[in-house]
């Protein structure tokens, strides 16, 4: 058990617990909270969590919450969330009291003398919490998660780290596993982010390492049994966490999860054979811990089915819950205020809110357990400012004790020595001012990075990591190398393609950097490993491009700059023969042939107008940029009636079906070109407004030709603008003839 000496000397605790972690095994500070997950920080967080007193709940509120939770199911969680909200919407009771009453009743069902629950039994609890989060915002959502994490912590550690008056609290592995399962499913429903969950996994692995403590660090047999009990409970909870949400963690934070498990396996191997600091090791007494680590490593390696108890485990209705939450936000439930106002809700908008709006973004588990937090502690920048001010006050107090001038802008000698002990006895103790300045610069950089990430609206940690690599790269070759090193097997290339396409669209001016990086992934001139996977990357990139087409259709109003950037990127890929005419099948040409009217005369709405304009911009850029040989091969290709894709061995039936579909598609594309390019009345409505913009850096760039008199050598020898316009119209007619008649 941690002694009072460790509690009194919290800053010397990382070195005092060196044998617990190993000399070279202490975790590095994780981004967000700015502190390492050590035994000392766990102890401090435990005391802070215990300091949180139980809120007195009125009996009437407790009775209504109990009735609601007892009737909770997948089918009615949305209605119950709405009914519970009425308890504080009238102003009679506060949100804090109602939220605590609901959580106490949920704790009674999940942790009160019950057996281990399956994932399908705990999903309604997570769905109810997620519904309350979405209805009432970040403050209530953060309080719900904070209270649940504190109660979970008490069941894991029992009386080991938490010291308070009253009867002894036992370590309850079943209750902790059930409550942890609710938190994991809340993460699957986007109720929190991956940083909280991966820091929780590091917390559990740190507690599991208590079983490796040498005999000399234990004072009594009771303490030894309690430590082993806490270690076993933490390891079992870690496995339950990975079984519930390991697939999502593996997708969002694979490197950090592998690092945590690698450290746990290293501690296990070192203390079985004998630690370097002890000189004499002892074997692990519990085979169960070794088995749990093996199963967790199996899940982290991607073999998710091998880590489950049965094949049916984990088959929960996450999609059904998300649909229910979407209907809840859209006001479709009976008695909803939005349903009374009428109007058709935008389901896509509410579904994006359900899948992306989470609480406690970027915060660590130990930071959530603290009782002393600023008013808006759930915001990362507020917590960073509060931590900075707390450290500055600590520096000032240390200076007063040392008899020095209390300068809050610079740390004192005692504070510098204290920081050096937490940094594993750094040699530059006398350089505190520089260390403080570096830390300030690091905090500023983190804020700028978080702001840039927030502007991108990236919902997964994996995409955020890709964005950081892209922004830190010096050129396209360096970016390709870093992304290839991150994912050498191209298993997560779809996320890379999505991030690069999104960044390309958001540039204020077209940047060829993103197209060059994508081209390197699918180019046949890459390394042998990349060349073998080039066709796979090409297919994945094609689906990512089609997702961009769908996103354009869903935009309330088309972003013309983003559409032009995407059109220029696609033209570059067409010129490099990465894609052919088949990639345009993702465009809804049937619904946008005549400016929002289909062939049957039905209106298609604003989204089809967006895709109509984007198709015109893309075709215009293709006619202006592609070389004559590439343009001919793009629209003619083969016998003139097949989509210009890379040929592969197909059956005769499949070839006949593909030929029929290609003929119909090329007919629609020919009608589109005829209506918007060859019809002079229609072309005058839009072509003059976009011609000069899309002709930039092409052979038809009249503005550049007039400005530099063709001294740059980019433009061909076309003496007049009229001749260049005739050449452009010739290209349009040849492409239209190729699509309509083929080669004869």
N, C-alpha and C positions, 0 to 999 in steps of 0.2 A: 504494500500500500504506500502511496505517496506520503511522505512525512511532512511534518510542519515546517521543517527546514526548507524543503522544496517550495512550499507554499509561500514562505517569507522571502525567499530569494528566487523570484520568478525569472529574473533575467539570467541567472546562472543555471537555470534548469536544463537547457539544451545540452550543456556539457555534463551536467550531473547525470543525465539519462543517456550518456553516450553508449553505454553497454546495451541499452534497450534498442537503440537504432543501429549501432555499429558506427565506427569512426568515420567511414566514408559513405554512409547510407542515409543520412538525414535528407528528407525531402526538400527540394528547392521551393522557395516561396511561389505560390500560385498566383496568377494574375487576378486582380479584383479586390482581394482583402489585404494583400501585402504581407502575409505572415505564413510561416511554415507550419505544417501539421506535425507538431511534436507533442510529447507527453505533457509538457508544461502548458502549452496552449489548450490541450484537451482538458487539463485539470481546471484552468481558469474558466474555460467555457462551461464546464460542468458546474462550478460554483455560481456562475452568472445565471445558468439555467435554473438552479435550485432557488435562487433569490427571487424568482418570479412567483408571486403569491397567486393562489387560486382566487379567481374572481367570484364574488357572491352573485348567484343567479336567482332572480325572483322565482318562486314556485310556479307561478302561472306560465312564465316563459319556459321553464324546465319541462313542464307537463306538455306543452305544445310541441316542443322540440323532440321529446321522447315519442310522442305519437307519430310525428312525421318520420323520424328515423326508423321506427319499428315497421312502418309501411313502405320503407324505401325499396325500390326495385329498378331495374333498367327501364321498364316501361313508364314509370311515373316520376323519375328523378327530376325532370324539368318542371313538372307541375308543383312538386314539393319545394323546389328552389324558389319558385315564384311565390308560393304561399308563405314560406318562411320570411321572404323579403317584406311581406306586409306587416310583420311584427314591429319593424322599426321605421317603416316608411311613414307611419302616422305620428311619429315623434314620441310615442310612449316609452319605448325602450331604445337603447343605443345599439349600434351595430356591433360594438365590442361584446356586449352582454349576450346578444343573440348568437353571435358566432361562437363564443365560448360554450354556450349551452348546447349547441349542435355538436361541437367537437367532443364535449364530455359524453354525450350519448353515443356518438360513434366509437369513442374509446371504450365505453362499457360493452358494446357488442363485439368489438374486435379483440379486446385485451382482457375482458373480465371472465376468467374461468371458462374459456372456450378452446376448442381444438384448432388445429392449423386449418386455415381457410384456403380454398382454392382461389385462383385469380378471378374466376367468374363471380364469386361471392363478394369479393372486395371491390369490384369495379363500380357498383352503384355508389359506394361512399366517395370514391374519387370523382365520379361524375357529379355528385351533389356539390362537392367543394369547388369543382371547376365552374359549375353554373353560378354559384355565389360570387366567385371571382369575376366572371364576365359581367355579371349584372351590376356589381358595386365597386369595381375599380381596383387600383393597385393597393390602396391602404388596407382595406379589409382583406384582400387576397394575400398580402404579405403577412398580416397578423394571423390568418388561418394557418399558413405554412409554418410560421414561427412557433405557434403553440403546439402544432402537431409534431414538429421536430423536437421540441423540448420534452414532450411526453414520451416520444420514441427513445430519446436519450436516456431517460430514467429507467425504462425497462431493460435497456441494454447493459448499463453499468451497475444498476442496483445501488448498493452502498459503497462501491469501490472508490469512485471519484466524487460522488455526491454526498456531502456531509450535512446533515440537518438533524434537528431534534425529532423525536417520534419513534415509532416502532421500526425495526430494520426492514428494509425493502429488498426483496429477493430479486435475483436476475431471472427474468422470465423470457426464455427463448421463443416460446410460442407466441406470446403477446407482441414481442418485438418484431417477429417475422410478419405477423399480420398487419401491424401498423406500418412497417416498412413497405409491404406490398401495396398499401393504399398510396403511399408517397410515390412509389415507382410508377403506378398507374396514373397518378396525377401528372407525372412527367411525360408519360406517353400521350396524355391529352393536352400537352403544351402548357400545363399549369405552372411549370418552372422550367429552368434551362438546364443544360448539361453540366454547367460549372458546379451547381449545388450538388448534383448527384455524384459526379466524379470525386468531389471533395468529401462527400459522405463515404464513398468507397475507400478513399485514403484513410479516413478516420477509423473505419472498421478494421482495416488491415493494421493500423497502428495499435489498436486495442488487441488484435489477435497476436501481436508480437509479445504480449506480456508473458506468454507461456515460455518464451526463450530466456527470461531473466535468470541469472545465476542464483544458486542457493544462498549466497552471501547477502543478496539484496532483499531476502525475505526474512521477516522478523518472527512469524508465527505460522503454525500449520493452518490456522483459519485464514490468514491472509493468502497463503499459497493456494488453498482450495478456491478462495474467492477469485483470485487472479486467473486461475485456469478456467473457472466457470465463465468469467467475463470474456476471456479469449475465445472460448468455444462458441459463446453466443454471438460475438462479433463476427467470427468467421462464418457461422451459419447464416447470419443476416447478409453478409457480403455475397454469399452464393445466391441467396434468395433475390438480392438486388439484381445480380447479373442474369438470373433466370427470367426475371420479369421484364427488364428493360435493357438487357445486354446488347440486343441487336441495334437499338437506337444509339446507345453509347458507342458501340463499335463503328457506327456510321459518322457520328459527330465528333467524338474525341478519342479516336483510336490510339494515338500516340501516348496520351496521358494515362489511359487505362492500361496499356501494355507496360508503361513505366512503373505504375503502382504495383502491378502483379510481379514484374521482374524483381523489384526490390523485396517483395514478400518472399519470393522463391529464393533469392540470394540469402536472406536472413535464415530461412529454413535450412538451406544447404550448409551455411557456415556454422550454425549452432548444433547441427547434427554431428558434423565432423570435428567441431571444436573451434571456438571463436579465436580470432587473432589476438584480441586483447586479454582473453582469459588464460590462454596457455593450455587449458584442459577443458574440453567440451563434454557435454552429456547428451545422450540420445533423446529424441523426442518421445515423451511418454504416451502421448495420445496419437494413435494412427489416424484418428478422425480428422485432425487438422491437416495432415498431409493429404488426405483424400479430398478434402474441401478445396485445397489449393490446386490440386490437379484438375478438378472439375471446373474451377474458375478459369484456369489457364486454357482449358478446352474451349470454353465459351469465348474467351478473348481471342483465340486463334480463328474464330469464325465458324466452328463446328457447333452451331447452336442446338441442333437436335440431340447431339451426344450429351449435352449438359442438362437436359430436361429429365424429369422423372418418368414422363410418358409422352407419347406422340401427341396427345390431346392437350397437353399443358400449354397454356399461352394462347389458346384459340378464343380470345375474348372479343367482344363486339365493340372494338374501338371505333370503327366506322359508324356503327349505329349510334353510339354515344355522341359522336361529332355531329351527326345529322340532327339528333335531338337538341343539342346545344345551338345549332344553327337556327332551328325553328324557334327556340326560346328567345334568341336575340331578335329574330325577325318578327316576333309578336304574333305568331301563328297559334299559340296555345289559347285555349278557351278562356276568355276573360282578360286577355292581354290588352294593354293600353294601345299598343300599335295596331292591333287587329281592329280596335274600335275606330281608330282614325281612318282606316281603310287604306287602299293603295297597294300596289304589288311590291313586295320587298325584294331587295337585291340579294339573292341567296349567295351569289359568288362573293360579295363583299363581306357578309357575315361569316361565311365559311373561312375566308382568309383571316378574319379576326379570331375565330376559334383555333385555327392552326398556328397562329403566329404570336398572339398577344399573351406573353407570360409575365410572371412576377419574379422578383429577386434575380434579375438578369445580372450575371457576373459576380454574385456574392458566394462566399464560401460557407460551408456548413458551420464552422466554428463561429463565424460572424453572426449567423442567425441565432445561435444559442445564447449570445450575450444578452444580459438584462439591461446593461447600460448602453443605450443606443441613442443616436440623435433623433429628432422628430420624424424626419423623412429618411430613415436609415435604409429603406428598401431601394433607394436610388443610389447607384454606384458612385456618382460624383459627390453626393452628399456624404457618403461613408468615407470616401477618400479624404475630403476636407476635414471631417471630424477626426479621423485618425491622425492627420497631419497636425491639427491643433492640439490633440492630446499629447503627441510626442513633443511638441514644442513646449507645452506646459511642464512636461516631465524634465526637459532640458533646463528650464528656468528654475524649477525646484531643486534640481541637483546642483546648479550653480550657487543657489542660496546656501545650501548645506556646505559647499566647499569654500564659501566666503568670497566667491568671485562676483563680478558684475553680471547681473541677470540680463543677458542679451538674448531675447527670444529668437533672434535671427540666426544664432550660431550655437551649436551644442557645446556643453562644457566638457572638461576632461573626464569627469565621472560618467557622463552620458556617453562620451565617445568610447570609454572602456567598456561600458555596458553593451553598446552596439557591437563592439569587437567580439565580445563573448558570444553573442547570438550569431555572429558570422563565422563561427569556428576559428576563433583566435586569429583574426586578421593581423597582419604585421603593420598596418598603417593606422595605429591607434591615434597618432598625433595629427592626423589629417582629417579631422572631423568636419571642418568647414567644407572641404571639397566633397566629402561623402554626402553631406547634406545638400549641397548644390546639385550633385549628380542625382540624388533622389528626387529633388524638386523637378529637374529636367525629365526624369523618367515618369513622374506623375503627369507632367504636362503632355509628354508624348502619348501616354496611355489615354488621356482625355481626348486628344486629337484623333487617335486611332478609334476610340469608341464612338466619337462623333461621325467619323467616316463610315464605320460599320453600321451605325444606326441609319444613316442616309441610304444605305444599300438595301435595308430591310431583309437581311439574310437571317433565316430562321434556324440554321444549324451551325454548330461549332465547326464542322468540317468545311462548310462554305466560307465561314469567317477566316479559317486558316488559309484557304486558297486565296482569298482576297488579300490577306497580309503578304503572302508570297508574291502575288502579282504586283502589289504596290512597292515592294522592296526590291524588285528586280531592276537591274540596270538596262537590259535590253531583252529582246525576244529570245535570244539563245540562253541567257541566264535564267529567264523565267521558265523556259521549257525544261532546262536541266533540273531546276528545283522541283518543278511539278512532277517530273519523271522520277526523281529520287524519292519523292513522297509517295508515289503510287506506281511502282515499277511494273506491276501486273495489269495496269489499266482497269482495275476493278471498280474504281470510283471516278472514271473519266466523265460520266454524265454530269457530276457536280462541277467538275472543272469547266466543261463546255458551257454549262448554264451560267456560271459566274463570269466567264470571259465574254459571252454574248451580252449579258446584262451590263457589264462595264462598257462594252463597245457602244451600246445604245445610249448610255448616259453621258458620253463625252460631248462637250460643247462643239467640238469640231472633230471630223473623222480622224481616227488614229489608226494607222495600219498595223500597230503593234499587236493587237488582238488577233487579227487575221493571220499574221505570220506565226504566232504561237499555235493557233489551231491547225494551220497547214503543216507545221512540223510534226504534229501528232499523227496525221493521216498521210503524210508524204511517204512515198515508196523509197525515197533516198535516205531515210533515217537509218538507225542502227538495225541490226538483225532482229532484235527483240521488238523494236517499234514497227519494223516492216512486217513482221508476222502478225501483228495486231492492227495493222493499218485499216483493213477492211472492217474490223470490229469498231474501231474508233470512228470510222466514217459513218457507220450505221447509227452509232450513238449520237454523233454530232447532228445527223439528219433529224433524229427525233427531237433533239434539243432545239433545232431551228423551227421545227413544226410547233413546239411549245411556244416559241416566240410569236409565231403567227396567231396562235390562239390567244395569247396575251394581248396582241394588238386588237383583235376582235372585241375583247372585253373592256378595252379602255373607253371611258366616257367620251374622250376627245383625243384624236390621234396626235401624238407627239411627232411633229414633222421632222425635227432634227434627229430624233432617235430612229425614225423610219429611214431617213436618208443614210445615216451611219450603217444601219443593218443592210440596206440595199448595196452600198459600196463594199461592205465586207463579203456579201454573197457573190458579187461580181468578181472580186479577187479570187474567191474559191472556184468560181466557174472558169476563170482564165487559167488557173493552175490545174484544171481538170480534176479537181477534187470531187465535184458534183456535176451532175448532168441535169437534163430537163425534168427527170423524175422527182427532184426535190421540190418542184413547184406544185406537186400534188397536194401539199399541205395547205395551199391557198384555196379558199372557198369561192371558186370562180363561178359556179352555178348560181350562187346567191348574190353576186356583185357584177353581173354582166352589164346591166343597164342602170347603174347608179342607184342601187338599192331595190330594184325590181327583178324578180325572177322571171323565167320564161312563162310562168303561169300567172304572172301579174300580181303576186303577193308581195307586200312590202317586207323587207328583211331587217329593218331597224338600223340604228346608228352604228352598231358594231360591224355590219357588213359594209357600211360606207367607209369605215376605217380600212378594212382589208381591200376595198376597191381602190382607194387612193394609194395605199402601199403597193399594190400590184402595178399600178401605173408608174409609180416612181421606180420600182425595180426594173420593169421592162425598159423604161426610158434610159436608165443608167446602163443596162446591158447593151442597148443599141448604140450608145455613145462610147462605151469603154472597151468592149470586147473587140479583139482583132478580127479582121474579115475571115480568116481561116477558122478561128475558134467559134465565131458566130455562125458560120456555115455548118460546122460539125455539131454545134449545139442544137440547132433547129432542124437540120436535115438528119444526119446520123443514121446509119444502117440503111434500111430500105425506105426511110421516110415516114413510116407508120408505127415505129416502136419508140417507146420512151428511151432517151439516150442515157441508159444506165450501163454500168459495166456488165458485160455479158457473162453469164454463168450457165452451167448445165441445167436445163429444165426439161421436164417431161413435155410430150406433145400437147396434152390437154392443158397444162399450165401455160404453155406458150400461146395457145390459141386464146385462152381467157385473157392473158396479159395483153395480147395484141388488140383484142376487142376493147379493153379498158383504155389502152393507150390511144386508140383511134378516137374514142369518145372524148378523152381529155384534150387531145390536140385540137379537136373540133371546137371545144369551148374556148380554148386559148386563142384560136384563130378568130372567133367571133369577138372576143374581148379586144384584140388588137384592131380589128376592123372598125369597131364602134368607137374606141377612144383615140386611135392614132390616124386611121385613114379617113374617117369621117371628118371633113374639114370643119363643119359646124361644131362638133363636139370637141375637136382638138383645140380650137380657138378659146374654149372656156378655161382650159387649165394649162396647156402646154407652154404658153409664153411665160407663165409665172414660175415655172420650175426648170425651164430649159437651161438658162445660164448657170443656175445653181448646180445642177447635176452634170453639166458639161465641164465643170472645173477639173483640171488636170486630165483632160481627155483630148484626142485629136480635134474635137469640135469646140474647144474653149475659145470663143471669140474674144472674150475680155482679156485673157492672157496674150492672145495673138496681137491685140492692139497695143497692149501695154509694153511688151518686151520686143515687139517686132520679130517674134520667133527666134530670138537670139539664144534662148535656152536649149533649142534643139528638141524640145518635147513634141512640138506640133509638126505635122507633115507639110509638104509643099502644096498647100491649098491656097491659092492667091486671094480669093474673095469669100465673103461670108455666104453669098448665094450658092457657090459651088459646094461649100461644106453642107449647106442645108439640103441641096439636091442629093448629096451622098448619104445624108442621114435618112431622107425619105426612101432612097433606094434600099437601104438596109432594112427598113420597116417592111417594104413590099416584098423583099426576098424572104424575110422571116415569115410573113403571112402566107406567102405561096408555099413555103416548105411545110408549114403546119396544115394547110388546107389541101394541097395536092400531092405533096411528096416529090420524090425524084422520078422523072419519066425520061 
